[in-house]
Amino acid sequence: MSQRPPLTRERIIESALHLIDGQGLGRLTMRRLGDALEVEAMAIYHHLPHGKEQLLEQLIAYVAAHPVPPGAGDVRDRLRTWAGGYRDRLLQHIGVMPLIVTRRNPGALMATTQSVQDLLRTAGRTEAEAAIGAHTLLGYLLGTVALDAREQAAETAPDVDRDGRFQAGLDGILATIA
């Protein structure tokens, strides 16, 4: 008889993400999540006392928090690599995107935004320029992912090179902000 792993906040969030990725955000209920975790839905409340609202906030933070990793090298190259990885992460968990862009969770993007601002400051940008640059870059990333997901869902523009289009737009933004 195999023993199931203990219920943890991380396990709950990962299972919820798996449900959303496979079935969509609308299918996420505490009962379905409990079934996926092989626990009673009420057991989830021990780790997330505020229930589904807290779960949704945790999902936003889990997916949206993706700071630029520390390192050295050309700022544009570092931001280009980071942006590509962040885009992949957002596309992997596209079902969480509506939450990221519509729910109020100011801390969700804080570490991500701050890391971009810090990197832009090392490139010689002022505090104000770094803040605008980070906002512009994150706006581009979130907007592009949302539009790509919409195109894919509607099966419009099937012949568009989304990766190429993303890179071209990213290069334009990086030429301006970095």
Buried (B, 14 or more C-beta within 10 A) or exposed (E): EEEEEEBEBEBBBEBBBEBBBEEEBEEBEBEBBBBBBEBEBEBBBEBBEEEBEBBBBBBBBBBBBBBBEEEEEEBBEBBBBBBBEBBEBBBEBBBBBEBBEEBEBEEBBBBBBBBBBBBBBEBEBEEEBBBBBBBBBBEBBBEBBBEBBEBBEEEEEEEEEBEEBBBEBBEEBBEEBB
